[in-house]
């Protein structure tokens, strides 16, 4: 998924030869794998974290060329399309819906069916988002894997202070169309108040608004910008990184993919591990287990990634103590 004009990664469906499994990626739903356009987007997506879903399925004995079929749909970062796309999958009578696009995709899938099993990945608390009844007993036809990035908000603010001790005004780039944004704003305000920092919110709901968002951050004299783990920003992460470089804006992200693309720093759970477990859970459902009996999986490791090359370009001297805490330093 290279280039500024990339679209959101597709949601895909894995189907047993006699039935179907649907799997979803960011801001998307699911469809036919023989669609050549879909294949093009799938190729781009599976070279990233999304390739881990087929790996997880293979761990459970399901291989696309042998006993499953994978189908794809995407919403092109338009969340309003998700309900219709999810309904299409229900009409296909798939065996499992795998929603890999966070809360919007998971909500669309849940609203479309009370019987087809759903496995989702979500960055935030799925109980607060109304996706499951509880973590140990999700209930109904849905379970998933979460990153709990919202629980790390205070830690990211601390990392900003460690890296840029003179920074008093921190910004957060949010997508107002993301249903998690109101909760994220509340959590950021509480964390900033606890650390004595001032927090300001910058909004972008489209690629056209990203340029204006970074310009606004500079105008407001924001010293560092926390980037929400939103499907729009993920699909346009090269653009986000380029804008941060152009405006000389230090950024901290929730996933390694940003730091690898040139973002300054990231702290969060491994996305690759979450997507692999999506495949594993989908495989277990195909074997007959019920989502209600599969507890929502929590991250076991959080990774601090620092891009030293970007830090040097921004004229930032990373403290040796912070470098020593990093799980990976990109040079």
KELUMFI-760112 format. One record per residue: x, y, z of N, C-alpha, C in turn; residue in one letter. Coordinates in steps of 0.2 Angstrom, whole numbers, plus 5000, padded with zeros to 4 digits. Layout:
N
XYZXYZXYZA...
END
This chain:
331
500449945000500050005000500450065000X500850074995501250134994500950194991X501150254992500950314989500350344993X500350414991499850454995499150444993X499050414987498350404985498050334987X498350304991498150234993497450234996X497050184994496350174997496450125003X495850125007495850085013496050015011X496349975016496449905015495749865014X495749815010495049785010494849735015X494249725016494049675020493949615016X494149555019494049495014493749445018X493449395013493049345016493449275014X493549235019493849165018493249115018X493249075013492649035013492848965012X492548915016492648845014492348835007X492648785004492448764997491648754997X491348725002490648715002490248775006X490648825008490248875012490648945011X490648975016491049045016491249065023X491849105023492049135028492149205026X491949255029492049325027492549365031X493049395029493549425033493549495031X493649545036493549615034494249655036X494449695032494949745034494749815034X495149865035494949925037494449965033X493949985036493350025033493049995027X492949925027492749895022492249835023X491949805019491649745020491849685015X491449645012491649585009491349565003X491749524998491449514992491749454988X491749454982491949394978492649404976X493049354977493749354976493949344968X493449334964493649324957493549394954X493449444957493349514955494149544954X494349554948495049574947495249634950X494749684951494949744954495049734962X494649694965494749674972495449644972X495649594968496249564968496849614969X496749664965497349714965497349744972X496849764975496849794982497049744987X496849674986497049624991497849614990X498149624984498849614983499249664988X498949724987499249784991499249764999X498649745001498549735008498949675011X498949625008499249565011499949565012X500249615009501049625010501149655017X500649685020500649715026500349665031X500149695037499849655042499349605040X498949625035498349585033498549515031X499149515029499449445026499449395032X499449425038499449375044498749335045X498249365042497549325043497649255039X497849255033497949185030498449145034X498949175037499449135040499049105046X498649145050498249115055497749055053X497449065048497049015045497448955043X498048965041498448905039498648865045X498748905051498948875057498348825059X497748845057497148795059497048745054X497448745048497348695043496948715037X496848785036496448805031496948845026X496948825020497348855015496948875009X497048935006496648955001496648914995X497148894993497248854987496948784988X496748764994496548694995495848684998X495748725003495048705006494648765009X494948825007494548885008494548935002X494048985002494049034997494049095000X494449144998494449215001494149264996X493649304999493349354995493449424998X493349474994493549534997492949594995X492949645000492549704999492949755002X492849825000493149875003492649935003X492749985007492250045007492650105006X493250105004493650165001493550225007X493650205013493650245019492950285020X492450255017491750285018491350235022X491350255029491050205033490350205032X490050245029489250245028489150185023X489650165019489550105015489550035018X489750035024489849975028489249935029X488649965031488049925032487849885026X487849915020487649885014488149825012X488849835013489349785011489249725016X489149745022489049685027488449645025X487849685023487249645021487349605015X487749625011487949585005488249515007X488649525012489049455014488549415018X488049445021487549395024487149365019X486949395013486649365008487049315004X487749315005488149265002488149205007X487849205013487849155017488549125019X488949175021489649155023489649115029X490249085031490249045037490549085043X490949135041491249175046491349245043X491249305047491349365045491949395049X492549405046493149435050493149505048X493049545053493049625052493649645055X494149665050494749695052494849765052X494249805052494349875051494149915057X494249885063494049925069493349925071X493149975075492449985077491949985072X492050035067491550045061491349975058X491849935056491749875052491449825057X491649825063491349775068490649785069X490449855070489749865071489349855065X489549865059489149855053489049775053X489549735054489449665054488949645059X489049665065488649645071487849665069X487749725066487149745065486749705059X487249675055486949635049486749565050X486949535056486749465057486849455065X486349415067486349385074486549315074X486649285068486849215068487549195065X487749235060488349215057488949235061X489449195063489949205068490349265065X490549315070490949375068491549375072X492149385069492749395073493049455071X493249505075493449575074494149585077X494449635074495049665078494849735079X494949765085494849825087495349855091X495549925090496049955094495849975101X495149985102494850015108494549955112X494249975118493849935122493249915119X493149845117492549825113491949825118X492049825124491449835129491149905129X491549955129491350025129491050035122X491350005117491050015110490449975109X490149935114489549905113489549845108X490149815107490249755103490149695106X490349685113490249625116490049645123X489749585126489449595133490049605138X490549565137491149565142491749525138X492349535141492949515138492949435138X492849405144492949335145492349295142X491749335142491149305139490849355135X491049355128490849405124490049405122X489749345122489049335121488849335114X488349315112488049315105488449285100X488549315094488949285089489549315087X489849355092490449395090490949385096X491649385093492149395098492749425094X493349435097493849465093494549475097X494949515094495649525096495649605097X495849625103495949705104496649725105X496749785104497449815105497449855111X496849875113496749925119497249985119X497250015113497650075112497450135117X496750135118496550185122496750185129X496950125132497250125138497950145139X498250165133498950185132499050255131X498450295131498550365130498950405135X498850385141499350425146500050405145X500150345143500850325142501150365136X500750375131501050405125501150485127X500750515131500850575133501550585137X501650535141502250525145502850525140X502850485135503350475130503550545127X502950585125503050645122503550685127X503350685134503750725139504450705139X504550635139505250615139505650635133X505350635127505650645121505750725120X505250765122505250835121505050865127X505450875132505250895139505050965139X505151005134504951075134504251085131X503951035128503351035125502751045130X502351095130501851105134501151095131X501151105124500551095120500551035116X500150985117500150925113499450925109X499550905103498950895099498750825097X498150815095497850745093497550755087X497750715082497350715075496850655076X496250675075495650635075495250635069X494850575068494350575062493650585066X493350645064492650655068492150595066X492250565060491750515058491950445061X492450435065492650375069492150375075X491750325076491350325082491750315089X492450305089492850305095493050375096X493050425092493350485093493050525100X492350525101492150555107492450525113X492550455114492850425119493650445120X493950445114494650465113494750535116X494350585114494450655116494350655124X493850615127493750615134494450595137X494650535135495250505138495850545137X495950575132496550625131496450685135X495950705136495850765141496050745148X495750685150495950665157496650655158X496950625153497650605153498150665153X497950715149498350775149498250815155X497650815158497550855164497950825170X498050755170498450725175499150735174X499450745168500150755167500250835166X499750875167499950945167500050975160X499850935155499950965148499250995145X499351035140498751065137498651015130X498050995129497950955123497450995119X497550995112497151025107496950975102X496350975099496150925094496150955087X496450915083496450935076496050875072X495550895068495150845064495250845057X495150785054495250775047494750705046X494350715041493850665039493950635032X494450665029494650655022495350665020X495650645015496250655013496350735012X495850765009495950835007495950875014X495750855019495750885026496350875029X496750825027497450815031497950865030X497950895024498450955023498251015028X497651025028497351085032497451065040X497451005041497450985048498250995051X498650975047499350985049499551065049X499251105044499451175044499151205050X498551185052498151205059498651195065X498951135065499351115071499951155071X500251175066500751225066500551295068X499951315066499751385067499551385075X499351325078499151325085499751315089X500351315086500951305090500951235094X500751185091500751125094501451095094X501651065099502351045099502450975097X501950935097501950865095501250835094X501150795089500450775087500350695088X499850675092499750605093499150585087X499350535083498950515078498450465080X497850475079497350415081497350355076X497250305079497350235074496650225071X496550275066495950275062496150245055X495650215052495750175045495950225040X495650285040495850335035496650355036X496850365042497550385043498050325041X497750265043498150205042498250195034X497750205030497750195023498150245020X498250305023498550365020499250375025X499450325028500050345032500650375029X500750355023501350385019501150465018X500550485017500350555017500450585024X500250555029500350575036501050595037X501450545036502150545037502450605033X502350615027502550665022502350735025X501750745027501450805030501850825036X501950775040502350785047503050805045X503350775040504050795038504050865035X503550885031503550955028503451005033X502950995038502851045043503251035049X503750985049504250975054503850965061X503350925061502950905066503150835069X503350835075503450775079502850735080X502850675078502150635079502350565083X501750545086501850485090501150445088X501250385086500750335083500650275088X500150245086499950185090500150115087X500450115081500650055078501350065074X501750015074502350015071502350035064X501850015060501850035053502050105052X501750155056501950225055502650235056X502950215061503650225062504050195057X503850135054504250105049504250145042X503650185042503550225036503850295037X504150315042504450375043504250415049X503650395053503450425058503950425064X503950475068504450485073504450425079X503850405081503850355087503150325087X503150265089502550225090502550185096X501950175099501950135105501250105105X501250035105500650005105500749925104X500149895104500249815103500349805096X500649745095500849725088500249715084X500149745078499549735074499649675070X500249655068500349595065500149535069X500249535075500049475080499249475080X498949535080498249535081497949505074X498149525068497849495062498049425061X498549395064498649325064498149295068X498049315074497549285078496849295076X496749345071496049345068495949285064X496549265060496449205056496449145060X496749145066496749085070496049075073X495749135075495049125078494549105073X494649135066494149115061494249045060X494849015060494948945059494548905064X494648925070494348885076493548885075X493248945073492548945072492348895066X492748895061492648855055492648775058X493048765063493048695065492448685070X492048735071491448715075491448755082X491948795084491848825090491448885090X491048905095490648965095490949025097X490849085094491149145096491049165104X490449145106490249155113490749125118X491049065116491449025120492149045119X492349095115493049115113493149185117X493449195122493549255125493949305121X493749365121494149425118494849425120X495349415115496049415117496349485118X496749485123497049555124497849545122X498149605121498849605119499249585125X499749545123500249525129500949565128X501049605123501649645123501449705119X501749765122501749825119502449845116X502449875110503149895107503249965107X503849985109504050055108504550055102X504350095097504750095091504950175090X505550185089505850255088506250255081X506050305077506350315071506850365072X507550345073508050385074508250435068X508150405062508250445056507750505056X507150495057506650545058506850595063X507050575069507250615075507750665073X508250635069508850675067508650725062X508150715057507950755052507550815056X507250805061506850855065507350895070X507950875070508350905075508250885082X507950825083507850805090508350755093X508650765098509150725102508750675106X508650615104508350565108508750545114X508450555120508850535126509050465126X509650445128509950375129509450335133X509150365138508750315142508150295139X507850345134507250325130507450275125X508050285122508250235117508350165120X508650165126508750095129508050065131X507550095131506850065133506550045126X506750065120506450055114506549975112X505949945110506049885107506349875100X506349935097506649935090506850015089X507450025086507650085084507750085077X507450125073507550125065508050175064X508550155060509050205059509150205051X
END
